[in-house]
Amino acid sequence: MQKKHVLFILLLFLQNHSSLKASEQSEKQSLQSCLPSLFTGEELEFFSNIFLETQILLHSDKTGLEEDDSHSFETECDSSFSEEDEDLTRRKESEDEDEEKKYKSDYILTIESNNKFEVDTGPRTKKQKTKNKKEKEKEKEKRPKQENQEKSVLGLPNLGNTCYLNSVLNMIATSKLNQIMNPNTQLDKENHNDVTKVLSTRSLLNSLLSGMINKIEKKHEERTQRVFKALNENLSENLEGSLNVQHDPAEFYSHLISFISKGDNKNYDLEVAEQIFNEKTGEKTFYKNYMKMLPVPLTESKSLQKNFDHYFSEEIIESGEGKNKVRKRKESAIVNSPEVIVLQLGRFTGLWGETKSAKKVKIPLILKVKSFRKSKTEIDKSKHSNIDYHLKTAIVHEGESIHSGHYVAYQFIKNKKNVTIIRYNDRKVEQVSSSELPNIFENAYLVSYER
């Protein structure tokens, strides 16, 4: 019951226990002067009529006030509240306020992962609230989390069979490979026919990568086209004359890095030392290779780590027959570990890569790498360091042959509790769930790790 209703009942009570009597107009005016702030016009008219009808029934045998004494009704109305009545009214008001707060507390403003605001008018019972909370948690689990979406980069438009190129640039932009555009990176002036072309291409590529990383949409298409034009002018001779033809991303990556990082092999090339020991003559041959990426054959193992380790296992080479038979032992090891290691999985076989293997290879989040000491004549295996490389990107081939199909890139962002996966399909960038892992394990072609 509201305060104004309580006051009205008290007015009736007051009238019933007094000897006041007045005309209809006088009583109506007295009531209006007492309750102007509590009733609307219609309510005031309604309760005034009830008051007058009640007065006739309750006070037909009593004398009352004259019209000029109507002001005393308002005075008595104000003084009729006892201390007990005031306490009761205050308690009632407090209960009403608590009820209103409880009602408002049931409206919970939430921000969902799609950045839309939703108002949940949930039930008020604890049992229903618990059920509602569980339903929300289940719904949240179905959707991929978006907390690391801001760490993704812009996708790239397909300019005509350029999905391979886009995937490689995504791999560079999402790893420490993007540091190759640092102006402090040294160039080998003697081995470059035209340093100006290299500097110009690096400048354009740096602008594009910076826009991708900082998600600058303005003129993004224009920057992409400029980079493509520059790369087409400088690399097309090594890639069938045009970049608008489907190419092997590993081949494109190798030519790209060689062109823009000539003379800076230390930071971006994997240095692998090999030595061959002739068991018959005792002769030892030692040499080093600088590799843009490491070819990892797919063995019977389904573990990428084991396939990686297999590459560096000892190999026996035999030639000749009888007395002319020669047995050699070949060993290889990493002697310089760069910031980023790119692995090329042996997906494609045949003379021209016409056959593809969809063998499932589990890709670990951390790749264990052993780096050995090197000397001018041999691999020193007495001491080595263990280095953990963290998974950054995987370029996946969707198709049957290296000369056809489609390439997409996956970025892996490690959190405290899990890993966020971002999929780059040309211009389309989206966060995906772990349901994409089977496709990645069966079709990953290039995989990058960084220290």
C-alpha positions in Angstrom: 0.0 0.0 0.0 1.4 3.4 -1.0 1.7 6.4 1.4 -1.0 8.3 -0.2 -3.5 5.5 0.3 -2.5 5.3 4.0 -3.0 9.1 4.3 -6.5 8.9 2.7 -7.6 6.2 5.3 -6.3 8.4 8.1 -8.4 11.3 6.7 -11.5 9.1 6.9 -10.6 8.1 10.4 -10.1 11.7 11.4 -13.5 12.7 9.9 -15.2 9.8 11.7 -13.9 10.8 15.1 -14.5 14.5 14.9 -17.6 16.7 15.2 -16.6 18.6 12.0 -19.3 19.3 9.4 -19.1 21.4 6.3 -20.7 21.8 2.9 -19.6 19.7 -0.1 -17.6 22.5 -1.6 -15.8 23.3 1.7 -14.9 19.7 2.4 -13.7 19.2 -1.2 -11.5 22.3 -0.9 -10.1 21.1 2.4 -9.2 17.7 1.0 -7.5 19.3 -2.1 -5.5 21.6 0.1 -4.3 18.6 2.2 -3.3 16.3 -0.7 -2.2 18.4 -3.6 1.2 16.7 -4.0 0.0 13.1 -3.6 -2.8 12.6 -6.2 -3.2 13.4 -9.8 -6.2 15.4 -11.0 -8.3 12.3 -11.8 -7.2 10.5 -8.5 -8.0 13.6 -6.5 -11.5 13.9 -8.0 -12.1 10.2 -7.4 -11.0 10.1 -3.8 -12.8 13.5 -3.1 -16.1 12.0 -4.1 -15.5 8.8 -2.0 -14.6 11.1 0.9 -17.8 13.1 0.6 -20.0 10.0 0.3 -18.3 8.4 3.3 -18.8 11.7 5.2 -22.5 11.6 4.6 -22.7 8.0 6.0 -20.4 8.6 9.0 -21.3 12.1 10.1 -25.0 12.6 9.3 -25.8 13.4 13.0 -22.8 15.6 13.8 -22.1 19.3 13.5 -19.0 20.7 11.7 -17.1 23.6 10.6 -18.3 26.6 8.7 -16.8 27.5 5.2 -14.5 30.1 6.7 -12.9 27.5 9.0 -11.8 25.0 6.3 -8.1 25.8 6.9 -8.3 24.0 10.2 -8.8 20.6 8.4 -5.4 20.8 6.8 -3.9 21.7 10.2 -5.5 18.7 11.9 -4.5 16.4 9.0 -0.8 17.3 9.5 -1.0 16.9 13.3 -2.9 13.6 13.2 0.2 11.4 12.6 1.5 10.0 15.8 5.1 8.9 16.3 4.0 5.3 15.9 2.3 6.1 12.6 5.5 7.8 11.4 7.6 4.8 12.3 5.2 2.5 10.4 5.3 4.7 7.4 9.1 4.9 7.4 9.3 1.1 7.6 6.9 0.7 4.8 8.9 3.2 2.6 12.1 1.3 3.4 10.4 -2.0 2.3 9.3 -0.4 -0.9 12.8 0.9 -1.7 14.3 -2.6 -1.0 11.8 -4.2 -3.3 12.6 -1.7 -6.0 16.3 -2.3 -5.6 15.8 -6.0 -5.8 13.8 -5.6 -8.9 16.4 -3.5 -10.6 19.2 -5.9 -9.5 17.7 -8.5 -11.7 18.6 -6.5 -14.8 22.2 -7.4 -15.6 24.0 -5.6 -18.3 26.4 -7.9 -20.1 28.8 -7.5 -23.0 28.9 -10.6 -25.2 31.9 -11.6 -27.4 30.2 -10.0 -30.5 30.5 -6.6 -28.8 26.7 -6.3 -28.6 25.0 -5.1 -25.4 22.2 -7.4 -24.1 19.9 -7.0 -21.1 19.2 -10.2 -19.2 16.0 -10.0 -17.2 16.8 -13.1 -15.3 14.7 -14.9 -12.7 14.9 -14.0 -9.1 15.1 -17.3 -7.4 18.5 -18.8 -6.7 17.7 -22.0 -8.4 16.6 -20.3 -11.6 19.6 -17.9 -11.5 22.0 -20.9 -11.2 20.4 -22.6 -14.1 20.5 -19.4 -16.2 24.2 -19.0 -15.4 25.0 -22.5 -16.5 23.2 -22.1 -19.7 25.1 -18.9 -20.4 28.4 -20.7 -19.7 27.5 -23.5 -22.1 26.6 -20.9 -24.8 29.9 -19.1 -24.2 31.9 -22.3 -24.6 30.3 -22.9 -28.0 31.6 -19.6 -29.3 35.4 -19.0 -29.7 36.8 -16.5 -27.2 37.6 -13.1 -28.6 40.1 -11.8 -26.0 43.0 -12.0 -28.4 41.3 -10.9 -31.5 43.1 -7.5 -31.2 46.4 -9.3 -31.8 45.5 -10.3 -35.3 46.4 -8.4 -38.4 44.6 -7.2 -41.5 43.9 -9.7 -44.3 45.0 -9.1 -47.9 42.9 -8.9 -51.0 43.3 -11.6 -53.6 44.7 -9.9 -56.7 44.3 -13.0 -58.9 45.7 -16.3 -57.8 47.7 -14.6 -55.0 46.5 -16.7 -52.0 50.0 -18.2 -51.7 51.5 -14.7 -51.6 48.9 -13.5 -49.0 49.6 -16.5 -46.8 53.4 -15.8 -46.8 52.9 -12.1 -46.0 50.5 -13.1 -43.2 53.3 -15.4 -41.8 55.8 -12.5 -41.9 53.4 -10.0 -40.4 52.5 -12.3 -37.4 56.0 -13.2 -36.4 59.4 -11.7 -35.8 60.1 -12.0 -39.5 58.5 -8.6 -39.8 61.7 -7.2 -38.2 63.5 -7.9 -41.5 62.1 -4.5 -42.7 64.1 -2.8 -40.0 66.2 0.0 -41.6 69.2 -1.2 -39.5 69.2 -4.5 -41.4 72.4 -4.6 -43.4 72.6 -5.1 -47.1 75.4 -6.7 -49.1 76.2 -3.9 -51.5 78.7 -5.9 -53.5 76.3 -8.7 -54.3 73.3 -6.6 -55.2 73.0 -5.3 -58.8 70.5 -2.7 -57.8 70.4 -1.7 -54.2 67.8 1.0 -54.9 65.2 -1.6 -56.0 65.8 -3.5 -52.8 65.4 -0.4 -50.6 62.3 0.7 -52.5 60.7 -2.7 -52.2 61.5 -3.0 -48.5 60.0 0.5 -47.9 56.7 -0.5 -49.6 56.6 -3.8 -47.8 57.3 -2.2 -44.5 54.4 0.3 -45.1 52.1 -2.6 -45.9 53.1 -4.7 -42.9 52.9 -1.8 -40.6 49.3 -1.1 -41.8 48.4 -4.7 -41.4 49.8 -4.9 -37.8 48.1 -1.6 -36.8 44.9 -2.4 -38.7 44.9 0.7 -40.8 42.1 0.2 -43.3 42.6 3.5 -45.1 44.5 2.9 -48.4 45.1 -0.7 -47.4 44.1 -1.9 -50.9 46.4 0.7 -52.5 49.4 -0.3 -50.4 48.8 -4.0 -51.2 48.7 -3.3 -55.0 51.9 -1.2 -54.8 53.8 -4.1 -53.0 52.4 -6.6 -55.5 53.6 -4.5 -58.4 57.1 -4.1 -56.9 57.4 -7.8 -56.1 56.2 -8.7 -59.6 58.8 -6.6 -61.2 61.7 -8.0 -59.1 60.7 -11.6 -58.5 58.7 -12.7 -61.6 61.8 -13.8 -63.5 62.3 -16.6 -60.9 58.6 -17.4 -60.8 57.4 -18.2 -64.3 57.2 -14.6 -65.3 54.2 -13.6 -63.3 53.0 -13.6 -59.7 49.4 -14.0 -60.9 50.0 -17.7 -61.4 49.6 -20.2 -58.6 53.0 -20.7 -57.0 54.5 -22.8 -54.3 54.5 -20.5 -51.2 57.8 -22.1 -50.0 59.5 -21.1 -53.3 58.0 -17.6 -53.2 59.1 -17.2 -49.5 62.6 -18.3 -50.4 63.0 -15.8 -53.3 61.4 -13.0 -51.2 63.6 -13.3 -48.2 66.7 -13.7 -50.4 65.9 -10.5 -52.3 65.1 -8.3 -49.3 67.6 -9.7 -46.8 70.7 -10.3 -48.8 73.8 -10.0 -46.6 71.9 -10.5 -43.3 71.8 -14.3 -43.1 72.7 -14.4 -39.4 69.2 -13.3 -38.2 67.0 -15.0 -40.8 68.7 -18.1 -42.1 69.1 -21.4 -40.3 72.7 -22.4 -40.3 73.2 -26.1 -40.5 76.6 -27.8 -40.4 77.2 -31.2 -42.0 80.2 -33.5 -41.8 80.8 -36.8 -43.6 83.3 -39.3 -42.1 84.9 -41.9 -44.3 85.2 -45.0 -42.1 87.8 -46.6 -44.5 90.2 -43.7 -45.0 89.3 -41.7 -41.9 88.8 -38.6 -44.1 86.4 -36.0 -42.8 84.5 -33.5 -44.9 82.9 -30.5 -43.2 80.7 -27.8 -44.7 77.8 -25.4 -43.7 74.5 -24.5 -45.3 72.4 -21.4 -44.9 68.7 -22.4 -45.2 65.7 -20.1 -45.5 63.6 -23.0 -44.3 64.2 -26.6 -43.2 62.7 -29.4 -45.3 61.1 -31.9 -42.9 60.3 -35.3 -44.4 57.1 -37.0 -43.2 58.2 -40.3 -41.7 56.0 -43.0 -40.1 55.7 -40.8 -37.0 52.7 -38.5 -36.5 54.7 -36.1 -34.4 56.3 -33.0 -36.0 58.9 -33.0 -33.3 60.0 -36.5 -34.1 60.1 -35.8 -37.8 62.2 -32.7 -37.1 64.6 -34.7 -34.9 64.8 -37.4 -37.6 66.3 -34.9 -40.1 69.4 -34.6 -37.8 69.8 -38.3 -37.1 73.0 -40.0 -38.3 72.9 -41.3 -41.8 74.9 -44.1 -43.3 76.0 -43.8 -46.9 77.4 -46.8 -48.7 78.8 -47.0 -52.3 80.7 -49.6 -54.3 80.9 -53.4 -53.9 83.3 -55.9 -52.5 86.8 -54.4 -51.9 85.7 -51.1 -53.4 82.8 -50.8 -51.0 82.9 -47.5 -49.1 81.0 -46.7 -46.0 80.5 -43.1 -44.9 78.8 -41.6 -41.8 76.9 -38.3 -42.3 76.0 -36.1 -39.4 74.2 -32.7 -39.3 73.3 -30.2 -36.7 72.1 -26.7 -36.2 75.0 -24.4 -35.3 73.2 -21.1 -35.4 69.6 -20.6 -34.2 67.8 -17.6 -35.8 64.9 -15.7 -34.3 62.5 -17.6 -36.5 62.6 -21.2 -37.9 60.4 -22.0 -40.9 59.7 -25.7 -41.5 58.6 -27.1 -44.9 56.7 -30.3 -44.5 57.1 -33.0 -47.2 53.5 -32.9 -48.3 54.2 -33.0 -52.0 56.0 -35.9 -53.8 56.6 -36.8 -57.4 58.8 -35.2 -60.0 56.6 -32.0 -60.1 54.9 -32.3 -56.8 51.8 -33.7 -58.4 51.0 -36.0 -55.5 50.0 -34.7 -52.1 50.1 -36.5 -48.8 47.3 -35.8 -46.3 49.2 -37.6 -43.5 48.2 -36.3 -40.1 51.1 -34.6 -38.3 50.5 -33.2 -34.8 52.1 -29.8 -34.5 53.4 -29.0 -31.0 53.1 -25.5 -29.5 56.8 -25.7 -28.5 59.5 -27.1 -30.7 62.6 -28.4 -28.9 65.7 -27.4 -30.8 69.4 -28.3 -30.1 72.0 -25.9 -31.2 75.6 -27.1 -31.2 78.9 -25.4 -31.2 80.7 -25.0 -34.4 84.3 -24.7 -35.5 86.0 -24.3 -38.8 86.5 -28.1 -39.2 83.8 -30.0 -37.3 80.7 -30.1 -35.3 81.4 -30.0 -31.6 78.8 -32.2 -30.0 80.3 -32.1 -26.6 78.2 -29.1 -25.7 74.9 -27.8 -26.9 72.1 -25.5 -25.8 68.4 -26.4 -25.7 66.1 -23.7 -27.2 62.3 -23.6 -27.1 60.7 -22.3 -30.2 57.0 -21.3 -30.0 54.4 -21.9 -32.7 53.4 -18.8 -34.6 51.9 -19.6 -38.0 50.9 -22.5 -40.2 50.2 -22.1 -44.0 47.7 -24.8 -45.0 47.1 -26.1 -48.5 43.5 -27.0 -49.4 43.5 -29.1 -52.6 45.0 -32.2 -54.3 48.2 -30.8 -56.0 50.8 -28.1 -55.4 49.7 -26.5 -58.8 46.1 -26.1 -57.7 44.0 -25.6 -54.7 43.9 -22.7 -52.1 46.3 -21.5 -49.4 45.2 -20.1 -46.0 47.2 -19.1 -43.0 46.6 -19.8 -39.3 48.0 -17.6 -36.5 48.5 -19.1 -33.0 48.3 -16.7 -30.0 49.2 -18.3 -26.7 47.2 -17.2 -23.6 47.6 -18.1 -20.0 45.2 -21.0 -20.2 44.7 -21.8 -23.9 45.6 -20.9 -27.5 43.7 -18.6 -29.8 43.6 -19.5 -33.5 43.1 -16.8 -36.1 42.4 -17.9 -39.7 43.5 -15.7 -42.7 41.6 -16.5 -45.9 42.8 -13.7 -48.1 40.8 -10.6 -46.9 38.7 -12.6 -44.5 40.1 -12.8 -41.0 38.3 -14.8 -38.3 38.9 -16.5 -35.0 38.2 -20.2 -35.1 37.9 -23.0 -32.6 40.0 -26.1 -32.1 37.7 -27.9 -34.5 40.1 -26.6 -37.2 43.0 -28.6 -35.9 42.4 -31.8 -37.9 42.5 -29.7 -41.1 45.7 -28.0 -40.0 47.4 -31.3 -39.0 46.5 -33.0 -42.3 47.3 -30.1 -44.6 49.9 -27.9 -43.0 52.7 -27.2 -45.5 54.8 -24.3 -43.9 55.1 -23.9 -40.2 56.9 -21.1 -38.4 58.3 -21.1 -34.9 60.1 -18.2 -33.1 62.3 -18.0 -30.0 
